[in-house]
Each structure stands twice: as structure tokens, then as C-alpha cells.
């Protein structure tokens, strides 16, 4: 069975012309399944220098098949811990580049998958095989850093998709959904088991994207029109202006005592983004 940390014959990606290091590429898939009323994850045992260890299953993609090769490899990887026929859905989670013990690096295209739960009347053989490959998220064994990083990446994406579907958003109270959205800690009790940080490292909040898309200074109409084009929907000018002035009172946008020049319409007042005030505003 293919391990997660060493892929010697997989496709390679060269990043930039001046680089001297290539990445081996592999598709790694984390399979989630309910077994004995527990949410479990597929971590088959593989042989290593230290004996058997559990790891995330992976497979080499066919570089000639492009995206279809990645999709097929994700399903092949999932099939190493569950029959392909039992897989209900596969989704993309992200990319992780992990250093190997031999000094090389592997680029993991991470996916998550969900598999049908085992029926109560499932045969003993199939049940034993499933229990051999799957472990409860609440009782994860010791995993190496690469397996834990891939598992954490897949779980975050799996949780995002779970919370985004229309039925879940209808069933859960708004205050619960708000605190469980991406960007908050403690979204799931399994995060601690996966090694997720309980407190984020302090960092500067990212500035709004419009700051890089609009000139500085900018008129209010330019900001409104940017959102209208992006969303493909008209915005009520009065409501937008009121919300905009509420933001001005909070500090991150400053009104300037200057107006547009050389425009074929009534000159609008110009505004600028205050980065220092934005840090305080975003921390509220």
C-alpha cells in the first residue's frame, strides 16, 4: 500500500525556472465514515522502518490525464481503505507540501471523501476489515507530522462543506453557525485531537480586497459599482451610502476634504483607507 510521506515515482512539478528542487505529486484522500455510531477516519496501516504505522492513503495521479487524473487518483486513494462502491462523495481540500526524510518534498493534493455507514447486518468479514482501516476521530492514534497535517487540512474542508449546505444552515441556530464558520477556533471538539492551534497567532488582519482594486483616494460610487459588477446585482444607493457612513464613523475609511475633478457628473467626495484604524476596527 502506498504511504503518505514518500512517493518516489510520482509526477513532479518544477516551480519557477531558477529553482533546483522538484516536487513529487501525490493525491491523498481522507475518508470519513460512521462506524459503531462514531465518526471515524480511514487510516490504513503501512509498513515503515519502525514497523506498522497508520497513515493517510494516497495514489499517484496520471499527469497526462490532467485534472481527470487527479480526480481518479483521489478515488483510488480512498479505495485503499473502503470499497469504491461505498464512496458517496469526494471533495477537494487543498494542497500541502511536506518534506520527506530523504531531503525531498512531496506536494499532496488533499481530498476528503465520505463513505456509507456499515449496515447493522453487514457481514463479519466486512466489519472487521472496516474496523481495521478506520479509527474514531475521538481516539486518534499517534500520527507522524505529515499524516496529521493532511488529516487536519481535509477535516477543515469537510467541516466547511458540512456547515455550508442549505439544510444544515436551516436546522442550526444562527448563533451556532456564526461561531462555527471558518476563521473561528473551537469549531469542533476534533480540532484539538488533530493538533489544531487553540489560539491563533497574532497577525495583522488582511486588508479588504477593494483597497487594491480601487485608486487611492476613491469616490463612493466607484466602491458601489465594484460590488455591483462583482455580485451582478444592483445595490440601493441610499442604503449603501448609509452603511458606508457608518463605517466611516468607525474609522477604517476616512473622508477627505477634496472632490473628483473632470467628471461628467456631479463631483463626488473622495475617501481613503486608514490601515492603522483598520487594525483596530477588525479586532472589534
C-alpha positions, 0 to 999 in steps of 0.5 A: 500500500502506498504511504503518505510521506514518500512517493518516489515515482510520482509526477513532479512539478518544477516551480519557477525556472531558477529553482533546483528542487522538484516536487513529487505529486501525490493525491491523498484522500481522507475518508470519513465514515460512521462506524459503531455510531462514531465518526471515524477516519480511514487510516490504513496501516503501512509498513515503515522502518519502525514497523506498522504505522497508520497513515493517510492513503494516497495514489499517484495521479496520471499527469497526462490525464490532467485534472481527470487524473487527479480526480481518479487518483483521489478515488483510488486513494480512498479505495485503499481503505473502503470499497469504491462502491461505498464512496458517496462523495469526494471533495477537494481540500487543498494542497500541502507540501511536506518534506520527506526524510530523504531531503525531498518534498512531496506536494499532496493534493488533499481530498476528503471523501465520505463513505456509507455507514456499515449496515447493522447486518453487514457481514463479519468479514466486512466489519472487521476489515472496516474496523481495521482501516478506520479509527474514531476521530475521538481516539486518534492514534499517534500520527507522524507530522505529515499524516496529521497535517493532511488529516487536519487540512481535509477535516477543515474542508469537510467541516466547511462543506458540512456547515455550508449546505442549505439544510444544515444552515436551516436546522442550526441556530444562527448563533451556532453557525456564526461561531462555527464558520471558518476563521473561528477556533473551537469549531469542533471538539476534533480540532484539538485531537488533530493538533489544531492551534487553540489560539491563533497567532497574532497577525495583522488582519488582511486588508479588504480586497477593494483597497487594491482594486480601487485608486487611492483616494476613491469616490463612493460610487466607484466602491458601489459599482465594484460590488455591483459588477462583482455580485451582478446585482444592483445595490440601493444607493441610499442604503449603501451610502448609509452603511458606508457612513457608518463605517466611516464613523468607525474609522477604517475609511476616512473622508477627505476634504477634496472632490473628483475633478473632470467628471461628467457628473456631479463631483463626488467626495473622495475617501481613503483607507486608514490601515492603522484604524483598520487594525483596530476596527477588525479586532472589534 
